Amino acid sequence: LQWCFNRGFSLEMTEKTYANPLCCCEYIDRDNERNHILACCCNCIDLDASVDRLIRCQSISQIQRTNMLLTLQDRIRAPWFGGAKKVATIDVLPIIVLPAMLYTAAINIYCCLVIFFTMLAFLTYMYFYLRRTSPRSKFFLMWALWSILFLWILFESTVPMLELLPEENVAFLLLLSISLFFLYKAKHFSQSSQAAASHVDAVDEDSAVLLIHDEMEDQDTNVCQLCRKRVPLRTFHCIPCQVCIVRQDHHNVWLDCCIGASNYRYYLLGCIFGLITLLFGSNLSLTSICHPFLIANVVGVHILMPDDCSDVFDQYDIAVCFVGSVYALAMAGCIILVLMQQIFFISRGITGTEWRRGEFIPQRRHCCGNWRNFLCSSK
C-alpha cells in the first residue's frame, strides 16, 4: 500500500490532484475523495469503531452497520479505463451460484432434481425482488452471459471425451456465433432507440394536461403521461429504462434492454438461432454420453436421439456434461414458450405491452396481413 500513497493515491487529495485523470485502479468514493482499489481494506472508520465497540462488549448502532455496508459496496470495484467501475454484489452472484448449482446437481439424480427446482424458485424470487427493489439490476444479464459461457466451456472441454466430429463442433460454434450476433444487435439497437427517444421535445407541466386532453384529435403523435413528451402512436414508457419505446413489446431482463420496433426482428432471430444452438449442442452431448438410437438418415447424415441415460451419474465428468445438457434443454424450453408467445402477438398485430394493457387494434387482426406487415415493413 505504501506504493499507492507514494504515487499520490492518498485519501486526502488536493484539488490539483483531482484535475489529473484517474488510472484504471482509481475511483472517486462515496465521500467524494480519490481512492485506490488496493486500499479497499484501509481507513474504514465505521469498521474500526464497530470492532472497538465489540471488544468493549457494546452494541453496534444501525447507522454504523449501514455505513459499513455502503462502504463495502462502494469499494467492490473492477479496474477499467478512466477509473475503477463499481461492481454490484448481486450482479456478480450468478458467477458463483450457477456453477455451484450445476456441479452440485451432477452428484446424483436426486441432487439434480432438487437443484433444478431450487434454481427455478430462486430465479422467480430474484425476478420479483429485483423488479421491486432494483429494476436496472444486471443480475439476469449476467446470469444469461455466464450460462452461455459456462455451457460453451463445458461443451468444448468435453469434445475430446465425447468423440465428436470436428464438423459438428464447427457447426455448433457457427450457430452460437450467429445467435450471439443477433442478440448483440438487439441490445445495440435498443440503446440507439433509447438515445433517440430521450431527445424528443419535452412538454412543460402547464401544457401537458391540454396535450393529453387533445391527443385524440392528433392521429400521428401521442403524449407520454410519465415523461410528458410528444411521442409517436403505439409508444409506451418503460419504467426500468425511463424512456419511451416505439411499439414496445416488453422489457427483457435477460438482455437488460427493451424490445421494440428498432430491435424486434434481431431479438426474434437471436431467439430462433439460440434455440437451434441449444437443441443441437444438447443433442450432440446426450447422444454421446447416453445410448443413442437412429431416427432418420437424411442425405447420409445420421440423426440420433438419446435412449438410455441411466448410468450417466456413475462418472462425475459425464454427469456434469449431462447436467449441462439438461440445463441447455431447459433454456431451450423457455425460448420455445417465448417464440410461441411472439407468434401469437404477430398474428394478432399487437405488441406484448398492448396485450397486457388490453389495447387491441381492430384493423390489424387479419393474420396474413399482420405477418406481411411484419415481414415487409421497414421497421
LOLUMKE-217996 format. One record per residue (C-alpha): residue in one letter; z, y, x. Coordinates in steps of 0.1 Angstrom, whole numbers. Example, Ala and Ser with C-alpha at 12.3 -4.5 7.8 and 13.67 -1.06 7.14 Angstrom:
<nodes>
("a", (78, -45, 123))
("s", (71, -11, 137))
</nodes>
This chain:
<nodes>
("l", (0, 0, 0))
("q", (5, 23, 30))
("w", (-32, 23, 35))
("c", (-37, 37, -1))
("f", (-12, 65, 4))
("n", (-27, 74, 39))
("r", (-61, 79, 22))
("g", (-46, 102, -4))
("f", (-40, 79, -33))
("s", (-5, 92, -39))
("l", (7, 97, -74))
("e", (14, 134, -67))
("m", (-21, 147, -62))
("t", (-32, 183, -58))
("e", (-59, 200, -77))
("k", (-81, 198, -47))
("t", (-79, 160, -46))
("y", (-87, 158, -83))
("a", (-120, 175, -75))
("n", (-131, 146, -53))
("p", (-149, 118, -71))
("l", (-130, 86, -80))
("c", (-137, 55, -59))
("c", (-142, 22, -76))
("c", (-105, 13, -75))
("e", (-91, 47, -85))
("y", (-83, 60, -120))
("i", (-65, 87, -140))
("d", (-34, 71, -155))
("r", (-17, 79, -188))
("d", (3, 107, -171))
("n", (-29, 124, -161))
("e", (-24, 116, -124))
("r", (-46, 99, -99))
("n", (-37, 63, -92))
("h", (-50, 32, -75))
("i", (-51, -3, -87))
("l", (-33, -16, -56))
("a", (-3, 5, -67))
("c", (-1, -13, -100))
("c", (34, -26, -92))
("c", (48, 6, -78))
("n", (66, 36, -93))
("c", (73, 23, -128))
("i", (102, 44, -138))
("d", (108, 27, -171))
("l", (108, -8, -154))
("d", (133, 4, -128))
("a", (155, 19, -154))
("s", (153, -13, -176))
("v", (162, -36, -146))
("d", (191, -13, -138))
("r", (204, -15, -174))
("l", (201, -53, -174))
("i", (221, -55, -142))
("r", (248, -34, -158))
("c", (246, -56, -190))
("q", (233, -27, -211))
("s", (207, -28, -238))
("i", (172, -15, -233))
("s", (161, 12, -257))
("q", (129, 8, -278))
("i", (114, 38, -261))
("q", (117, 22, -226))
("r", (102, -11, -239))
("t", (73, 8, -254))
("n", (67, 29, -223))
("m", (67, -3, -201))
("l", (41, -19, -224))
("l", (19, 12, -224))
("t", (22, 14, -186))
("l", (13, -22, -182))
("q", (-18, -18, -205))
("d", (-28, 13, -186))
("r", (-26, -4, -152))
("i", (-46, -35, -161))
("r", (-80, -24, -148))
("a", (-111, -37, -130))
("p", (-129, -19, -102))
("w", (-160, -1, -114))
("f", (-185, 26, -103))
("g", (-169, 60, -109))
("g", (-134, 47, -113))
("a", (-115, 16, -123))
("k", (-121, 7, -160))
("k", (-92, -2, -183))
("v", (-93, -38, -195))
("a", (-77, -45, -228))
("t", (-54, -75, -226))
("i", (-66, -90, -259))
("d", (-103, -87, -248))
("v", (-98, -110, -218))
("l", (-78, -135, -238))
("p", (-109, -157, -245))
("i", (-114, -162, -208))
("i", (-81, -181, -208))
("v", (-78, -195, -243))
("l", (-113, -210, -247))
("p", (-114, -232, -216))
("a", (-78, -242, -222))
("m", (-86, -254, -257))
("l", (-117, -273, -247))
("y", (-101, -290, -218))
("t", (-71, -300, -239))
("a", (-94, -313, -266))
("a", (-110, -337, -241))
("i", (-78, -357, -237))
("n", (-83, -379, -267))
("i", (-98, -379, -302))
("y", (-65, -367, -318))
("c", (-63, -337, -295))
("c", (-100, -329, -302))
("l", (-94, -328, -339))
("v", (-62, -307, -336))
("i", (-77, -283, -312))
("f", (-108, -276, -332))
("f", (-88, -270, -364))
("t", (-65, -248, -344))
("m", (-94, -228, -330))
("l", (-108, -222, -365))
("a", (-74, -210, -377))
("f", (-69, -188, -345))
("l", (-103, -171, -348))
("t", (-98, -165, -385))
("y", (-64, -149, -378))
("m", (-78, -128, -350))
("y", (-106, -116, -372))
("f", (-83, -102, -399))
("y", (-57, -90, -374))
("l", (-82, -70, -353))
("r", (-101, -57, -383))
("r", (-68, -41, -394))
("t", (-54, -30, -360))
("s", (-83, -26, -336))
("p", (-118, -26, -353))
("r", (-136, -18, -320))
("s", (-120, -46, -300))
("k", (-144, -66, -279))
("f", (-124, -99, -284))
("f", (-152, -117, -303))
("l", (-179, -103, -280))
("m", (-160, -117, -250))
("w", (-155, -150, -269))
("a", (-192, -153, -275))
("l", (-202, -144, -240))
("w", (-176, -168, -225))
("s", (-187, -196, -248))
("i", (-223, -192, -237))
("l", (-213, -190, -200))
("f", (-189, -220, -203))
("l", (-214, -242, -221))
("w", (-241, -233, -196))
("i", (-218, -241, -166))
("l", (-207, -273, -183))
("f", (-243, -284, -190))
("e", (-256, -275, -155))
("s", (-227, -292, -138))
("t", (-232, -324, -158))
("v", (-270, -326, -154))
("p", (-268, -349, -124))
("m", (-243, -371, -142))
("l", (-263, -372, -174))
("e", (-295, -381, -156))
("l", (-315, -355, -175))
("l", (-351, -349, -166))
("p", (-360, -316, -148))
("e", (-384, -307, -176))
("e", (-356, -310, -201))
("n", (-333, -287, -180))
("v", (-361, -261, -176))
("a", (-368, -262, -214))
("f", (-331, -256, -221))
("l", (-329, -227, -197))
("l", (-361, -212, -211))
("l", (-347, -214, -247))
("l", (-314, -199, -236))
("s", (-331, -170, -218))
("i", (-352, -162, -249))
("s", (-322, -163, -272))
("l", (-302, -141, -249))
("f", (-331, -116, -246))
("f", (-334, -112, -283))
("l", (-296, -108, -288))
("y", (-296, -82, -259))
("k", (-324, -63, -276))
("a", (-305, -64, -309))
("k", (-274, -48, -293))
("h", (-295, -24, -273))
("f", (-315, -11, -303))
("s", (-282, -9, -323))
("q", (-268, 15, -297))
("s", (-300, 36, -297))
("s", (-298, 37, -335))
("q", (-262, 49, -334))
("a", (-271, 76, -309))
("a", (-299, 88, -332))
("a", (-276, 87, -362))
("s", (-250, 108, -345))
("h", (-274, 137, -341))
("v", (-280, 141, -379))
("d", (-272, 176, -390))
("a", (-236, 177, -403))
("v", (-227, 192, -437))
("d", (-198, 216, -440))
("e", (-169, 209, -463))
("d", (-178, 235, -489))
("s", (-214, 224, -494))
("a", (-206, 187, -492))
("v", (-195, 185, -528))
("l", (-226, 202, -540))
("l", (-249, 180, -520))
("i", (-232, 148, -532))
("h", (-234, 161, -568))
("d", (-272, 169, -564))
("e", (-281, 138, -543))
("m", (-295, 121, -574))
("e", (-323, 147, -575))
("d", (-333, 140, -539))
("q", (-354, 109, -536))
("d", (-356, 108, -498))
("t", (-321, 116, -485))
("n", (-285, 110, -493))
("v", (-252, 124, -482))
("c", (-226, 102, -465))
("q", (-192, 110, -481))
("l", (-173, 100, -450))
("c", (-191, 119, -422))
("r", (-207, 144, -445))
("k", (-241, 141, -430))
("r", (-275, 141, -447))
("v", (-289, 106, -441))
("p", (-319, 86, -455))
("l", (-316, 64, -485))
("r", (-301, 29, -481))
("t", (-280, 42, -452))
("f", (-243, 32, -450))
("h", (-214, 44, -429))
("c", (-200, 18, -405))
("i", (-162, 22, -402))
("p", (-158, 4, -368))
("c", (-188, 22, -353))
("q", (-181, 56, -370))
("v", (-218, 62, -375))
("c", (-243, 59, -403))
("i", (-267, 30, -400))
("v", (-301, 29, -418))
("r", (-303, -3, -440))
("q", (-271, -16, -425))
("d", (-267, -54, -431))
("h", (-233, -59, -415))
("h", (-212, -51, -385))
("n", (-215, -81, -362))
("v", (-182, -87, -343))
("w", (-199, -113, -320))
("l", (-223, -86, -307))
("d", (-199, -57, -313))
("c", (-226, -37, -330))
("c", (-242, -30, -364))
("i", (-272, -49, -377))
("g", (-296, -26, -394))
("a", (-332, -15, -397))
("s", (-336, -9, -359))
("n", (-325, -44, -347))
("y", (-326, -67, -377))
("r", (-356, -87, -365))
("y", (-343, -90, -330))
("y", (-310, -103, -345))
("l", (-327, -130, -366))
("l", (-349, -141, -337))
("g", (-318, -143, -315))
("c", (-301, -165, -341))
("i", (-331, -187, -345))
("f", (-336, -193, -308))
("g", (-299, -196, -303))
("l", (-298, -223, -329))
("i", (-326, -242, -313))
("t", (-309, -239, -279))
("l", (-276, -252, -291))
("l", (-292, -281, -310))
("f", (-314, -290, -281))
("g", (-286, -288, -255))
("s", (-261, -308, -275))
("n", (-287, -334, -283))
("l", (-295, -339, -246))
("s", (-258, -342, -238))
("l", (-249, -365, -267))
("t", (-278, -389, -262))
("s", (-269, -392, -225))
("i", (-232, -399, -229))
("c", (-234, -419, -262))
("h", (-255, -449, -271))
("p", (-288, -434, -284))
("f", (-314, -447, -307))
("l", (-351, -438, -311))
("i", (-360, -420, -344))
("a", (-396, -408, -336))
("n", (-423, -407, -309))
("v", (-443, -375, -311))
("v", (-472, -373, -287))
("g", (-455, -396, -262))
("v", (-422, -377, -264))
("h", (-392, -399, -275))
("i", (-369, -382, -299))
("l", (-334, -397, -296))
("m", (-302, -393, -316))
("p", (-267, -404, -306))
("d", (-255, -435, -323))
("d", (-221, -447, -309))
("c", (-197, -423, -292))
("s", (-165, -444, -294))
("d", (-160, -447, -257))
("v", (-165, -411, -246))
("f", (-128, -405, -241))
("d", (-125, -433, -216))
("q", (-136, -410, -188))
("y", (-124, -374, -187))
("d", (-155, -357, -174))
("i", (-176, -375, -200))
("a", (-150, -364, -226))
("v", (-153, -327, -215))
("c", (-191, -330, -219))
("f", (-187, -345, -254))
("v", (-162, -318, -265))
("g", (-186, -291, -252))
("s", (-215, -307, -272))
("v", (-193, -308, -304))
("y", (-184, -271, -298))
("a", (-221, -263, -295))
("l", (-228, -281, -328))
("a", (-200, -261, -345))
("m", (-216, -229, -332))
("a", (-250, -241, -345))
("g", (-235, -248, -379))
("c", (-222, -213, -381))
("i", (-256, -199, -372))
("i", (-272, -221, -399))
("l", (-249, -205, -425))
("v", (-258, -170, -412))
("l", (-296, -177, -414))
("m", (-293, -192, -449))
("q", (-275, -160, -460))
("q", (-301, -138, -444))
("i", (-329, -158, -460))
("f", (-313, -151, -494))
("f", (-309, -114, -487))
("i", (-345, -110, -475))
("s", (-358, -129, -506))
("r", (-338, -106, -528))
("g", (-349, -75, -509))
("i", (-314, -63, -502))
("t", (-290, -60, -473))
("g", (-256, -76, -468))
("t", (-239, -42, -474))
("e", (-258, -37, -507))
("w", (-249, -72, -518))
("r", (-212, -66, -511))
("r", (-213, -33, -529))
("g", (-232, -47, -559))
("e", (-262, -24, -553))
("f", (-294, -40, -564))
("i", (-329, -25, -564))
("p", (-350, -40, -593))
("q", (-384, -32, -578))
("r", (-375, -53, -547))
("r", (-366, -85, -564))
("h", (-401, -102, -561))
("c", (-396, -128, -534))
("c", (-431, -128, -520))
("g", (-433, -90, -519))
("n", (-399, -89, -502))
("w", (-410, -113, -474))
("r", (-443, -95, -470))
("n", (-424, -62, -467))
("f", (-400, -77, -442))
("l", (-428, -92, -420))
("c", (-453, -64, -422))
("s", (-432, -32, -423))
("s", (-429, -11, -392))
("k", (-391, -13, -392))
</nodes>
